[in-house]
Amino acid sequence: MAVRLEILERSRLTRARRGRVHTPHGSFETPAFMPVGTKASLKGLVPPLVRATGSEIVLSNTYHLMLRPGAELVARRGGLHRFMGWPGPILTDSGGYQVYSLADIGSMSEDGVRFKSVVDGSTIEMTPEVAMDVQQKLGADIVMAFDDCPPSVDPKRSSAARDRMLAARAGAFGEAYDHERRLDASMERTARWLERCKRAHAGREDEQALFGIVQGGTDLERRTRSAEQVTNVELPGYAIGGVAVGEGFEEIVSVVGHTAPLLPEEKPRYLMGVGYEKDILAAVLSGVDMFDCVLPTRNGRSANAFTREGQIRLKNARFAEDDGPIEAGCDCLACDPGGHGWETVEGRPFSRAYLRHLFLAEEMLGPILVSLHNVRHFQRLMVDIRAAMREDGWLDLAGRWPVCEPALAAFPGLAERSG
């Protein structure tokens, strides 16, 4: 088996666990945060700098790499690790979410999805077999099953344009749209497509680990049914999909808290596309091991920096003459360049004032430095979460990470029993 979870420690008060996942390209500690390199790159960040943030595994996107440069080209270059210069583990998602959220859908059927390429407008057919073939050629350590990802909440009742767009592009939105029926169809199709993915992946189990994905929206009974269907297929790991795509924090906590314990105890549990710090901590307390999100780099490119107190927007005028670092005590390259062997005047950090100037002047260095800070921010959170698990010191963790306090409040009584 290509991937194996070694559980090193368990919380006495919660379902949280600390472990290590072993892959063909090395191991990574869990709970783990995977920064997203959608097109085989974390925008503006060379691999050694990504490593320096504490990142041990990264994620790349099947849909985008299939369209450009093409899986065959990557395979001829020796696979994704060699192509992008990343020596550690890589996970590729199946492309299912991007097909439904980004593509101009032509049709969706039991066989798969036909859509127009955003690169050249050509018609492309994505099936479970195609998704497996592309991911096998890319050569990631962990590959995801092709699933049918519906809107998690009824788009007609949502104020979020993103939800309505997702349903429309899936060919489902309109006067006749029935959200309950859409969830059922998605759940059943995801289970059937998983069987096809496993057959298409046969013979590669020692090279790549195939993870199945649980769907079901915010309905807990559907989540239970989907978890039963997906875990009936023997796989080295399982994921929770369709979360943080329109729901509020309370619904995320409810869905993840219900679903995670339904997944096998001895296998890695992956919450896809999540998220903010409070979301991650709440999921860890429910027993989740792996996370990914575009927030650190996407927000970094927009001058939004994460701190333990919350985000700050470096373009704001109040930072024009602020000589302090993004966050005091942070050991990232932006806040502590000397700690990374960079010489600056008097060993000073890159100031908020300077970073603000870089963004206003549209200089590349601004997005690079703030992205590095943000990725390191999330890796520092994971380090502190793993440390808190040793003594169940969740109250102390929330005290040092105020942005995570809502997660602790979502587990009544935990604060009083931890520390």
PyMOL commands that set and color helices and strands:
alter all, ss='L'
color gray80, all
select helices_A, chain A and resi 47-52+62-67+71-76+80-84+96-102+128-138+155-157+161-169+179-201+220-231+249-262+277-285+295-300+317-319+337-340+345-347+352-360+365-391+394-400+402-409+414-417
alter helices_A, ss='H'
color red, helices_A
select strands_A, chain A and resi 4-10+17-23+26-30+32-35+58-61+90-93+104-108+113-116+123-126+142-144+209-214+237-240+269-271+290-293+304-305+312-313
alter strands_A, ss='S'
color yellow, strands_A
deselect
rebuild
show_as cartoon
